[in-house]
């Protein structure tokens, strides 16, 4: 069974119904999963400990909300510092070669808003080009992103029906990711 490292990049995970739901499903999957919760670890993480976790894993999953058409700054900092030259790429940088790489992301907007004709002006795939390059540059095998759309939940404003719909969608996305992880 593959060792899976999930990097949870939500900076305020305690406030996220969607990302918490997905991570709970992953934890309860029975797979060999380690979850690095960057909101808990904070901005001053131990780079060497994070690199050891990456080396020990067969599969890397980035799980995060889409923030301003990209990934949150906390996850970006993790990528920049942990997946640095000499470790993840460049001279001697082979730590990621051959590893499987997945993206699990949530959006506030509905799926239909992510098109050239929709309010986001682009399909969701165009916002993830940087991950394609990250995988290529480091020698990882990138899998299709698993996106959970329409996850905007505001306590006190969203209805219980809205909440349940988001939870159900997130559980379905998590199960899709789990099924893909079982294939590797």
ZAKE-573443 format. One record per residue: residue number from 1; x, y, z of N, C-alpha, C in turn. Coordinates in pm, 1 decimal. Layout:
REM ZAKE-573443
 pos      n_u      n_v      n_w     ca_u     ca_v     ca_w      c_u      c_v      c_w
 NUM        X        Y        Z        X        Y        Z        X        Y        Z
...
This chain:
REM ZAKE-573443
 pos      n_u      n_v      n_w     ca_u     ca_v     ca_w      c_u      c_v      c_w
   1     84.3   -117.8      0.0      0.0      0.0      0.0     88.8    124.1      0.0
   2     53.2    221.3    -82.2    130.4    343.9    -95.0    119.2    429.7     30.8
   3    230.6    493.2     67.7    230.1    591.6    176.2    193.0    725.7    114.8
   4     88.9    786.1    167.5     32.9    909.1    110.4     52.8   1024.7    207.3
   5    110.4   1132.8    158.2    127.4   1254.8    236.8     31.8   1359.8    182.1
   6    -59.2   1404.4    266.1   -154.2   1509.3    228.6   -107.9   1638.5    294.8
   7    -84.4   1739.0    213.0    -49.9   1870.7    263.8   -177.6   1953.5    261.0
   8   -231.8   1979.6    379.2   -353.2   2060.1    391.0   -312.1   2206.7    394.6
   9   -344.0   2277.6    287.3   -296.6   2414.9    273.0   -395.2   2522.5    311.5
  10   -505.7   2486.3    376.3   -601.7   2588.4    418.1   -545.4   2661.2    539.6
  11   -528.4   2794.0    532.2   -468.7   2866.5    644.6   -561.1   2878.0    765.8
  12   -690.9   2855.1    746.2   -789.1   2864.0    855.7   -879.8   2742.0    849.7
  13   -819.9   2625.6    862.1   -894.3   2501.5    845.3  -1011.7   2491.7    942.3
  14   -997.6   2546.6   1061.9  -1105.2   2539.8   1160.4  -1231.0   2613.4   1114.1
  15  -1218.7   2696.8   1011.5  -1332.6   2771.3    958.8  -1385.4   2714.4    827.2
  16  -1334.1   2600.9    785.2  -1369.6   2546.9    654.2  -1449.5   2417.6    666.0
  17  -1577.7   2425.9    642.4  -1662.5   2307.3    638.6  -1615.7   2212.3    529.0
  18  -1589.0   2266.1    411.7  -1554.1   2183.6    295.7  -1422.3   2109.7    314.8
  19  -1316.5   2181.7    344.5  -1185.7   2118.1    355.5  -1178.4   2024.3    475.9
  20  -1244.1   2059.1    585.5  -1249.7   1968.4    700.9  -1319.3   1838.1    662.7
  21  -1428.7   1848.2    587.5  -1503.7   1729.0    547.2  -1417.1   1638.0    461.2
  22  -1348.0   1694.5    364.1  -1261.9   1614.7    276.4  -1151.4   1547.3    357.0
  23  -1087.2   1620.3    444.7   -977.9   1563.0    523.8  -1027.6   1454.1    618.9
  24  -1145.0   1471.8    675.0  -1202.0   1368.3    762.1  -1226.2   1240.0    683.9
  25  -1279.7   1253.4    563.8  -1302.2   1135.0    479.9  -1169.9   1066.2    447.5
  26  -1066.2   1144.4    417.2   -935.2   1086.0    387.8   -879.7   1012.7    510.4
  27   -891.9   1075.9    628.5   -843.4   1013.1    752.3   -912.5    879.7    777.5
  28  -1039.8    872.4    745.2  -1119.5    753.0    773.2  -1119.9    652.0    659.0
  29  -1034.0    671.5    560.4  -1035.5    587.5    439.6   -972.3    450.3    457.9
  30   -891.2    434.6    558.4   -818.8    308.9    574.9   -687.9    305.1    497.6
  31   -660.2    408.9    421.3   -534.1    417.8    347.7   -423.5    465.7    441.7
  32   -299.2    446.0    401.5   -183.6    489.7    480.1   -159.5    638.4    451.0
  33   -233.5    723.0    522.9   -231.6    866.8    497.1   -178.0    941.9    617.9
  34    -84.9   1033.0    591.3    -38.2   1129.7    690.1    -85.1   1265.9    642.7
  35   -149.1   1340.5    731.7   -196.8   1474.4    695.7   -113.7   1578.7    768.7
  36    -49.8   1663.4    690.5     24.2   1777.3    743.8    -69.3   1897.5    735.3
  37   -120.1   1941.0    848.2   -212.9   2053.6    855.3   -132.8   2181.7    873.2
  38   -111.8   2254.8    764.1    -30.0   2375.0    770.9    -92.6   2483.7    858.0
  39   -225.5   2483.0    873.7   -287.7   2582.9    961.8   -248.5   2557.1   1107.1
  40   -222.3   2432.9   1139.4   -180.1   2397.6   1274.5    -29.7   2417.2   1291.6
  41     46.2   2382.0   1190.2    192.1   2393.5   1195.9    234.5   2540.3   1192.8
  42    169.0   2619.4   1109.3    200.0   2762.2   1100.4    306.8   2794.7    997.5
  43    347.8   2918.4    999.1    440.8   2972.0    899.5    584.8   2930.6    922.2
  44    620.1   2892.3   1042.9    758.6   2857.5   1075.3    774.6   2707.3   1091.1
  45    744.5   2634.2    985.4    753.3   2488.4    991.5    899.1   2443.7    982.4
  46    922.3   2321.7   1026.3   1054.4   2261.0   1024.4   1077.9   2204.8    884.6
  47   1157.2   2272.8    806.2   1178.9   2235.0    666.4   1235.6   2093.5    656.0
  48   1331.3   2059.4    740.0   1391.1   1925.6    732.1   1289.7   1817.1    767.6
  49   1203.9   1841.3    865.6   1100.7   1743.7    900.9   1000.5   1728.5    786.9
  50    966.1   1839.6    722.6    873.2   1833.8    608.9    936.4   1758.1    493.0
  51   1063.5   1779.9    468.6   1131.7   1708.5    360.9   1139.3   1559.0    389.7
  52   1161.9   1523.4    514.6   1164.0   1381.5    550.3   1027.9   1319.4    521.7
  53    920.3   1390.4    554.5    785.4   1339.0    527.7    764.3   1320.7    377.5
  54    813.8   1413.7    298.3    802.1   1403.9    152.2    880.0   1282.8    100.6
  55   1001.7   1266.0    147.6   1085.3   1153.9    103.6   1020.5   1020.9    140.3
  56    961.9   1013.4    259.3    900.5    888.5    306.5    772.2    853.0    231.9
  57    710.7    949.6    166.1    583.1    926.3     97.7    604.5    876.6    -45.0
  58    507.3    798.6    -90.9    504.5    755.5   -230.6    418.3    849.8   -313.8
  59    323.4    913.1   -245.6    224.2    997.7   -311.5    211.0   1127.9   -234.5
  60    200.6   1236.8   -307.9    183.5   1369.2   -249.0     49.3   1425.7   -295.0
  61    -31.1   1473.1   -198.8   -160.9   1534.0   -228.9   -161.5   1673.6   -169.7
  62   -191.7   1772.5   -252.8   -215.4   1908.2   -203.0   -365.8   1925.3   -191.0
  63   -414.0   1955.4    -70.4   -556.8   1974.5    -46.3   -574.8   2117.0      3.9
  64   -651.5   2198.5    -71.6   -659.3   2341.0    -39.7   -780.3   2406.2   -106.2
  65   -819.1   2524.0    -55.3   -922.1   2602.5   -122.7   -856.8   2689.5   -230.4
  66   -929.4   2714.9   -335.8   -880.2   2806.4   -438.2   -895.2   2949.1   -383.7
  67   -783.5   3017.8   -368.1   -781.3   3156.0   -318.0   -733.6   3245.5   -431.7
  68   -812.2   3338.2   -471.3   -775.1   3431.2   -577.4   -709.0   3359.9   -694.9
  69   -771.6   3250.9   -737.3   -732.7   3176.8   -856.8   -598.2   3105.4   -844.1
  70   -560.0   3076.5   -721.7   -435.1   3006.6   -696.2   -446.7   2933.5   -562.3
  71   -335.5   2892.3   -510.9   -336.5   2826.7   -381.5   -299.2   2925.8   -272.4
  72   -340.7   2900.1   -146.7   -315.0   2993.9    -37.8   -165.6   3017.2    -14.2
  73   -133.1   3135.5     35.2      5.8   3175.6     59.1     79.4   3078.3    150.8
  74     11.2   3023.2    248.4     75.3   2929.8    340.6    125.1   2805.0    266.7
  75     44.6   2753.0    176.1     87.0   2637.8     96.1    196.7   2678.3     -1.5
  76    185.8   2795.5    -58.0    289.3   2844.7   -150.0    424.0   2854.2    -78.7
  77    422.2   2906.5     44.2    546.3   2914.9    122.4    603.5   2774.9    145.4
  78    515.6   2679.5    176.6    561.1   2542.2    198.6    628.6   2489.5     71.8
  79    564.2   2510.0    -43.1    620.8   2463.6   -170.7    756.5   2529.1   -194.6
  80    764.6   2659.0   -177.2    889.6   2730.4   -205.2   1004.4   2687.1   -114.9
  81    974.6   2661.6     12.8   1081.7   2629.2    106.9   1113.1   2480.4    114.9
  82   1011.6   2396.8    105.9   1034.8   2252.3    117.3   1080.4   2194.1    -16.6
  83   1015.7   2231.4   -124.3   1047.4   2174.9   -255.6   1150.4   2261.2   -328.9
  84   1258.4   2289.4   -262.0   1360.4   2381.3   -312.3   1463.6   2311.6   -400.6
  85   1543.0   2396.3   -467.7   1653.6   2351.3   -551.9   1747.3   2263.7   -469.0
  86   1793.9   2157.9   -530.7   1884.1   2066.0   -462.8   1811.2   1957.1   -385.7
  87   1681.3   1974.8   -364.2   1599.5   1872.6   -299.0   1496.6   1818.4   -396.7
  88   1416.9   1906.9   -453.3   1307.6   1864.9   -541.7   1342.4   1876.5   -689.9
  89   1441.4   1956.9   -721.6   1482.6   1976.0   -861.1   1624.7   2029.2   -863.1
  90   1680.1   2038.1   -982.4   1816.6   2089.8   -997.2   1919.7   1984.8   -959.5
  91   2042.0   2028.3   -943.7   2152.5   1938.8   -911.4   2122.3   1862.1   -782.9
  92   2112.7   1731.6   -793.8   2085.5   1647.4   -678.0   1942.3   1648.5   -630.1
  93   1857.5   1723.4   -696.6   1718.9   1737.3   -652.7   1627.6   1631.1   -709.9
  94   1631.2   1513.4   -651.9   1554.7   1400.9   -706.2   1448.6   1347.1   -609.1
  95   1420.5   1416.9   -501.5   1333.2   1364.7   -395.1   1190.8   1334.2   -440.6
  96   1144.1   1399.8   -545.8   1005.7   1381.7   -590.1    992.2   1291.9   -712.6
  97   1102.0   1257.8   -775.6   1095.8   1180.5   -899.7   1021.1   1049.8   -881.4
  98    921.9   1030.0   -968.6    843.4    907.8   -969.0    726.8    904.6   -871.9
  99    714.6   1004.6   -786.4    603.2   1007.1   -692.1    475.2   1047.4   -764.3
 100    363.0    997.4   -716.1    233.5   1038.2   -769.2    193.6   1169.4   -703.6
 101    124.9   1255.2   -780.5     89.5   1389.1   -733.1    -56.4   1418.6   -765.9
 102   -130.3   1454.0   -662.5   -272.9   1485.3   -676.4   -302.1   1623.9   -619.9
 103   -401.6   1687.6   -679.3   -457.7   1812.6   -629.1   -601.6   1784.2   -589.2
 104   -638.0   1827.3   -468.2   -776.2   1825.7   -422.8   -806.8   1968.6   -380.8
 105   -895.4   2033.8   -454.7   -920.5   2175.0   -428.2  -1070.0   2203.6   -420.4
 106  -1103.3   2304.5   -342.0  -1242.0   2348.2   -327.7  -1255.7   2491.1   -380.4
 107  -1374.4   2520.3   -433.3  -1402.4   2655.7   -480.7  -1531.2   2705.7   -415.9
 108  -1541.5   2835.6   -403.5  -1666.3   2893.3   -354.4  -1771.9   2895.0   -462.9
 109  -1730.4   2918.3   -586.3  -1823.1   2929.9   -699.0  -1864.6   2796.3   -756.4
 110  -1978.7   2795.4   -825.2  -2026.0   2672.4   -888.6  -1942.8   2637.4  -1012.1
 111  -1950.3   2511.5  -1053.1  -1870.7   2463.5  -1166.0  -1895.1   2544.5  -1293.3
 112  -2020.8   2578.8  -1319.8  -2053.0   2648.9  -1444.4  -1991.3   2789.4  -1451.4
 113  -1947.3   2843.1  -1338.9  -1884.6   2975.9  -1342.6  -1741.4   2970.1  -1395.1
 114  -1683.0   2848.9  -1401.8  -1545.6   2831.9  -1448.0  -1544.6   2789.9  -1594.5
 115  -1559.5   2889.6  -1681.1  -1553.3   2869.3  -1825.6  -1516.6   3002.9  -1888.9
 116  -1484.1   2999.4  -2017.5  -1451.8   3124.4  -2087.2  -1572.7   3217.0  -2094.0
 117  -1691.4   3160.3  -2086.0  -1813.9   3238.9  -2092.4  -1865.4   3277.2  -1953.7
 118  -1817.0   3214.1  -1848.9  -1865.9   3235.9  -1713.3  -1796.8   3352.4  -1645.3
 119  -1840.0   3385.3  -1524.4  -1784.1   3500.0  -1452.2  -1636.0   3486.5  -1416.2
 120  -1583.4   3363.1  -1412.2  -1440.5   3345.2  -1380.6  -1352.4   3357.8  -1505.7
 121  -1415.8   3360.4  -1624.4  -1348.2   3382.2  -1753.1  -1253.2   3271.1  -1798.7
 122  -1239.3   3165.9  -1721.5  -1148.3   3057.1  -1756.2  -1199.9   2926.6  -1697.7
 123  -1172.5   2815.5  -1764.8  -1200.6   2686.3  -1702.0  -1102.9   2666.2  -1585.4
 124  -1142.6   2588.5  -1489.3  -1060.9   2567.7  -1369.1   -921.8   2516.2  -1403.9
 125   -910.7   2434.9  -1507.4   -780.8   2377.2  -1544.3   -676.3   2484.8  -1573.4
 126   -719.2   2600.3  -1621.2   -623.8   2706.6  -1653.0   -564.7   2771.9  -1528.3
 127   -627.9   2752.3  -1414.3   -574.0   2807.5  -1290.1   -472.6   2714.4  -1225.0
 128   -456.9   2592.4  -1279.0   -366.7   2494.6  -1219.3   -245.0   2464.5  -1305.4
 129   -215.8   2550.2  -1403.9   -101.1   2526.0  -1491.0     29.0   2516.3  -1411.5
 130     38.4   2592.4  -1301.8    161.9   2590.9  -1222.7    188.0   2453.3  -1161.3
 131     83.0   2379.3  -1129.6    101.1   2245.6  -1074.4    144.9   2146.9  -1182.7
 132     99.5   2170.8  -1305.3    147.6   2088.2  -1416.4    298.7   2104.0  -1429.2
 133    342.7   2228.1  -1424.8    485.7   2255.6  -1437.8    563.7   2204.1  -1316.8
 134    508.9   2219.7  -1196.7    574.3   2169.0  -1076.5    597.1   2018.4  -1089.7
 135    494.8   1946.9  -1133.5    507.0   1801.5  -1149.5    611.1   1767.0  -1255.5
 136    605.1   1833.4  -1368.5    699.9   1806.4  -1476.8    842.6   1835.2  -1433.4
 137    861.8   1949.5  -1371.8    995.5   1995.8  -1332.4   1059.0   1905.1  -1227.8
 138    976.7   1845.8  -1141.0   1028.9   1763.5  -1032.4   1022.4   1614.0  -1061.8
 139    962.6   1576.4  -1174.5    955.7   1436.5  -1212.5    843.2   1357.7  -1147.6
 140    740.9   1428.7  -1098.1    626.4   1358.2  -1040.0    525.7   1321.3  -1148.5
 141    443.0   1221.5  -1118.2    334.8   1180.5  -1207.4    207.6   1251.9  -1161.5
 142    166.6   1352.6  -1237.2     50.3   1431.7  -1199.1    -77.6   1363.5  -1245.4
 143   -173.6   1358.5  -1155.9   -305.5   1303.1  -1184.9   -404.6   1418.0  -1200.5
 144   -518.7   1387.6  -1260.1   -621.6   1490.3  -1279.7   -665.0   1548.3  -1145.7
 145   -675.2   1681.7  -1138.1   -720.9   1743.4  -1012.9   -864.2   1701.3   -979.6
 146   -891.9   1692.4   -853.1  -1026.8   1665.6   -805.6  -1076.8   1794.1   -741.8
 147  -1176.7   1852.2   -806.4  -1227.3   1983.7   -765.6  -1367.0   1967.2   -706.9
 148  -1389.2   2032.6   -595.0  -1522.2   2037.4   -534.5  -1571.1   2180.9   -548.0
 149  -1671.6   2198.4   -631.4  -1725.2   2331.9   -660.1  -1836.4   2368.3   -561.4
 150  -1862.9   2498.7   -551.7  -1978.0   2547.7   -476.2  -1969.4   2525.9   -326.7
 151  -1853.4   2548.3   -269.1  -1832.7   2519.7   -126.5  -1847.5   2642.4    -36.5
 152  -1908.5   2747.1    -86.4  -1923.6   2867.6     -6.0  -2025.9   2843.2    105.0
 153  -1977.7   2836.8    228.0  -2063.7   2817.1    344.0  -2033.6   2927.7    443.7
 154  -2137.6   3001.8    481.8  -2121.7   3110.7    577.6  -2215.3   3083.0    695.6
 155  -2157.9   3045.0    811.5  -2243.1   3018.2    927.4  -2334.7   3138.7    957.3
 156  -2459.5   3107.5    981.7  -2556.6   3212.7   1010.4  -2626.1   3267.2    887.3
 157  -2565.0   3248.4    770.0  -2626.4   3294.4    645.0  -2667.9   3177.6    555.8
 158  -2583.9   3073.9    550.1  -2617.0   2956.5    469.4  -2723.0   2873.9    542.7
 159  -2808.7   2812.2    465.0  -2913.2   2728.6    524.5  -2856.7   2591.2    561.5
 160  -2932.1   2517.7    640.7  -2893.2   2380.8    675.4  -2889.9   2294.5    549.4
 161  -2980.1   2322.2    456.5  -2981.8   2250.0    328.7  -2854.8   2278.8    249.1
 162  -2812.2   2406.1    247.0  -2687.0   2442.5    180.1  -2569.5   2367.8    243.0
 163  -2566.8   2366.6    374.7  -2459.0   2299.9    447.4  -2454.2   2151.8    411.2
 164  -2568.5   2085.6    411.6  -2571.8   1942.5    382.7  -2529.8   1913.9    239.1
 165  -2567.1   2001.7    147.6  -2527.6   1984.4      7.7  -2374.9   1992.3     -5.9
 166  -2315.6   2089.5     62.6  -2169.5   2104.4     58.5  -2102.6   1981.0    118.2
 167  -2150.6   1936.0    232.6  -2093.5   1817.8    296.9  -2102.4   1697.4    203.4
 168  -2216.9   1677.2    142.5  -2234.3   1563.7     51.4  -2141.6   1573.5    -68.7
 169  -2129.0   1692.5   -126.1  -2039.2   1711.2   -241.0  -1893.5   1686.0   -201.7
 170  -1856.4   1732.8    -83.6  -1718.5   1713.6    -37.8  -1690.1   1566.3     -9.2
 171  -1786.6   1497.4     49.3  -1769.0   1353.9     72.8  -1754.4   1279.5    -59.7
 172  -1833.9   1318.3   -160.0  -1825.1   1253.9   -291.4  -1688.5   1279.2   -355.0
 173  -1638.6   1401.8   -344.5  -1505.8   1432.8   -399.9  -1397.1   1356.7   -326.1
 174  -1409.1   1349.2   -195.4  -1310.9   1274.6   -116.4  -1311.3   1127.6   -156.4
 175  -1429.5   1071.5   -177.9  -1438.3    931.2   -218.7  -1377.0    910.5   -357.3
 176  -1396.0   1008.3   -445.0  -1333.5   1001.0   -578.1  -1181.5   1000.4   -563.8
 177  -1128.8   1086.6   -478.0   -984.8   1091.3   -454.6   -937.5    959.3   -393.0
 178  -1010.5    908.7   -296.6   -974.1    782.4   -232.4   -967.8    669.7   -335.1
 179  -1065.0    664.7   -423.8  -1064.8    560.7   -527.9   -943.1    574.3   -618.5
 180   -906.8    697.3   -653.0   -786.4    718.4   -735.9   -660.1    678.2   -659.3
 181   -655.2    710.0   -531.4   -538.1    674.4   -450.6   -524.6    523.1   -435.7
 182   -635.7    453.9   -432.8   -631.1    307.4   -421.6   -573.1    242.4   -546.6
 183   -579.8    312.1   -660.4   -528.8    256.9   -786.6   -378.7    258.7   -798.1
 184   -313.5    338.0   -716.9   -167.8    353.3   -732.5    -90.4    253.8   -647.5
